[in-house]
Amino acid sequence: MREISSPILQVATENPGWGYTRIQGALKNLGHGVARSTVAKVLKANGISSAPDRPSSWRTFLRAHWAAIAGLDRGHAGARATLIAENIHRTARGEPPLNLIR
């Protein structure tokens, strides 16, 4: 379990709003097969509470998603928000963010 602890903790701290199941899915996408109960045990053993109880702030959000946000420079506000969301989803899946700067 020590080998999987580091990726679990990294995903959990980078995405404070994610619960055990979402963390499990992200790890599966990265090639780590891990049970939801293992995710819960590792987080609890390291003093990290479940997602609704974890503190979150704009600073935490921006740090976790800066690569997706930084790729945007110009455009209509609505389009910009859509592109930010797309880049956040791409980086969460382990894909590179779209380069949107003209």
C-alpha positions, 0 to 999 in steps of 0.5 A: 500500500506504500507504493500507491499512497503517494499518488493517492495523496497527490491527487487528493491534495491537488483536487480537494473537492474530489471524493474517494470514488473520483480519486479512484477513477483518476488513478485508474486513468493513470494506470493504478488499479486501486479500490475505493476502500484503499483510497479511504484508508490512505487518506484517513491514515494521513489525516485527510478527511473526506471531500466535503470536509476538506478545506478548499480555497480559490488559491488551492483551486488555482494551483491545481488548475493553473496550467489549464487557466494559463493557456487562455489569453483572449476571447469572449468571457463565455468562450473563455470559461468554456475553454478553461473548463475543457482544459481543466478536464483535459489536465485531470485526465492526464492530457496536455492542456490546449494551447489557446494563446494567439 
